[in-house]
Amino acid sequence: MIETFIQEFAKAMDKAIDGVAKTSLQMLCDYDWPGNIRELRNVIERAVILANGPILKVALPTDALATAMPLKSPLVSLEEVERNHIVQVLDSCGWRVRGLGGAAAVLRLNPTTLESRMNKLGIRRPSS
């Protein structure tokens, strides 16, 4: 399953990934996967986005992330969820919207659709 996801995302992002680091593979096998296959898919996608070479190094969700998101979080609007997700994807793509490895490709949206949603939700690239 891991190889299938790697091939899918590497092809979509035009990256040459030859394999997974042994330590990463062992962590993937040892991890409990509370989110099941969707969580695995998201972890692999993120690793491919951040990959700088042919050997994939995977960072698993940490306890710090789990504690940052309380189990009973306050309810938020769908618009706020969408906004947060788009900002998270933009951050992981270095705020690149278009092209291979851009946020539009990751979100599987037309770049103009993503730009329209960003405008509607008031999402702007943070100043450096």
C-alpha positions as CSV (number, residue, x, y, z in Angstrom):
1,M,0.0,0.0,0.0
2,I,2.8,2.4,0.9
3,E,4.5,1.9,-2.5
4,T,1.2,2.5,-4.3
5,F,0.8,5.8,-2.6
6,I,4.4,6.8,-3.2
7,Q,4.1,6.0,-6.9
8,E,0.8,7.9,-7.2
9,F,2.1,11.1,-5.5
10,A,5.5,11.0,-7.0
11,K,4.0,10.7,-10.5
12,A,1.5,13.6,-9.8
13,M,4.3,15.8,-8.5
14,D,6.9,14.7,-11.1
15,K,9.4,13.5,-8.5
16,A,11.7,10.5,-8.7
17,I,11.3,8.5,-5.5
18,D,13.2,5.2,-5.4
19,G,12.4,4.0,-2.0
20,V,11.7,4.7,1.7
21,A,14.4,5.1,4.3
22,K,14.6,2.0,6.5
23,T,13.9,3.9,9.7
24,S,10.9,5.5,8.1
25,L,9.6,2.2,6.9
26,Q,10.0,0.7,10.4
27,M,8.2,3.7,11.9
28,L,5.4,3.3,9.4
29,C,5.0,-0.4,10.3
30,D,5.1,0.2,14.0
31,Y,2.7,3.1,14.1
32,D,-0.9,2.4,15.3
33,W,-2.7,4.3,12.5
34,P,-5.7,5.6,14.4
35,G,-6.9,7.3,11.1
36,N,-6.4,4.1,9.2
37,I,-5.7,4.2,5.4
38,R,-6.6,7.9,5.0
39,E,-4.1,8.9,7.6
40,L,-1.4,6.7,5.9
41,R,-2.2,8.3,2.6
42,N,-2.0,11.8,4.0
43,V,1.4,11.1,5.7
44,I,2.8,9.6,2.4
45,E,1.5,12.6,0.4
46,R,3.1,15.1,2.8
47,A,6.4,13.1,2.7
48,V,6.4,13.2,-1.1
49,I,5.7,16.9,-1.1
50,L,8.6,17.6,1.2
51,A,11.0,15.1,-0.4
52,N,14.3,16.5,-1.6
53,G,15.9,13.3,-2.9
54,P,15.2,9.8,-4.2
55,I,14.9,8.2,-0.7
56,L,11.6,9.2,1.1
57,K,11.9,10.2,4.7
58,V,8.5,10.1,6.5
59,A,7.6,12.1,9.5
60,L,4.7,10.6,11.5
61,P,2.1,12.5,13.4
62,T,3.5,13.3,16.8
63,D,1.9,13.4,20.3
64,A,2.5,17.2,20.2
65,L,0.1,17.4,17.2
66,A,-2.4,15.3,19.0
67,T,-2.3,17.5,22.2
68,A,-2.5,20.6,20.1
69,M,-5.9,19.5,18.8
70,P,-8.2,18.8,21.8
71,L,-10.5,15.8,21.5
72,K,-13.6,18.0,21.9
73,S,-12.7,21.0,19.9
74,P,-15.3,23.8,19.5
75,L,-17.4,23.5,16.4
76,V,-16.4,25.8,13.6
77,S,-18.0,26.6,10.3
78,L,-17.2,24.7,7.1
79,E,-15.7,27.9,5.8
80,E,-13.2,28.0,8.7
81,V,-12.3,24.4,8.2
82,E,-11.8,25.0,4.4
83,R,-9.7,28.1,5.2
84,N,-7.5,26.3,7.7
85,H,-7.0,23.4,5.3
86,I,-6.1,25.6,2.4
87,V,-3.6,27.5,4.5
88,Q,-2.1,24.3,5.8
89,V,-1.6,23.0,2.3
90,L,-0.2,26.3,1.1
91,D,2.3,26.3,4.0
92,S,3.4,22.8,3.1
93,C,3.9,23.8,-0.6
94,G,5.8,27.0,0.3
95,W,2.8,29.1,-0.8
96,R,3.2,27.9,-4.4
97,V,-0.3,27.8,-5.9
98,R,0.3,26.7,-9.5
99,G,2.4,24.0,-11.1
100,L,3.6,20.6,-10.1
101,G,3.8,20.4,-6.3
102,G,1.7,23.5,-6.0
103,A,-1.3,23.7,-3.6
104,A,-3.8,23.5,-6.5
105,A,-2.3,20.2,-7.6
106,V,-2.3,18.8,-4.0
107,L,-5.9,19.9,-3.5
108,R,-6.8,18.6,-7.0
109,L,-8.3,22.0,-7.9
110,N,-7.9,24.2,-10.9
111,P,-5.4,26.9,-9.9
112,T,-8.0,29.7,-10.7
113,T,-10.5,27.9,-8.5
114,L,-8.0,27.8,-5.7
115,E,-7.2,31.5,-6.2
116,S,-10.9,32.3,-6.2
117,R,-11.4,30.5,-2.9
118,M,-8.4,32.1,-1.4
119,N,-9.8,35.5,-2.3
120,K,-13.2,34.6,-1.0
121,L,-11.8,33.4,2.3
122,G,-9.3,36.3,2.7
123,I,-6.2,34.1,2.4
124,R,-3.1,36.1,1.7
125,R,0.5,35.0,1.7
126,P,2.2,36.1,4.9
127,S,4.8,38.8,4.5
128,S,8.4,37.6,5.2
